[in-house]
């Protein structure tokens, strides 16, 4: 899941939990199926599929699993009937949450998402109720331990490739792009053999809210856990700072 901290947490890359990894692979598998249906099975002619493959590799999905997913989708295009749907709502203390889903049953997904919000003392709102508080950006995370480089040189490389912003954190570099430039920047860095812990278009909050009450923290985590368990849910974005997800 995306957007769980101010700078995407690179623990995704090191995730040892099989259930969590299985969830991520399910999410990416659906994205592969949709990309193949929309643009065909050849990544050279399908930029959306190239982006999904990059995301898959960043999450340590084996190449043969990726290839199987592409072949399965290509041979079964008519069976891919996932609909993209976005929910917006409020968590404890007015926190903002956006849920992106790919589903073959909108009623089931809507019910599950509402249930998650309700059990965490939140509520689903109307479209647009919180998305104005987020910016859509291409985001590439590079772990320092996997890429030793001079930060100034790396920043220049990223900016020359078309990046909009470059941030250095204790453990990682964060490269931000416009959604339109994301693929070109990612591919330019790939050509320079830059290993990516995360590479995707995401939603980044403009401001962050810190939950101070233990009850609010537990309620918020309840929403996150229930959404995380739902295979229809692809991404969750929120503006809570310092959560432990």
Helices and strands as residue ranges (DSSP letters): H 11-14, H 18-39, G 43-45, H 47-58, H 63-75, G 77-79, E 83-90, G 92-94, E 96-103, H 106-119, E 123-124, G 131-133, E 134-143, G 144-146, H 151-160, E 165-168, E 172-177, H 182-191, E 198-205, E 209-210, H 214-229, E 233-238, E 240-241
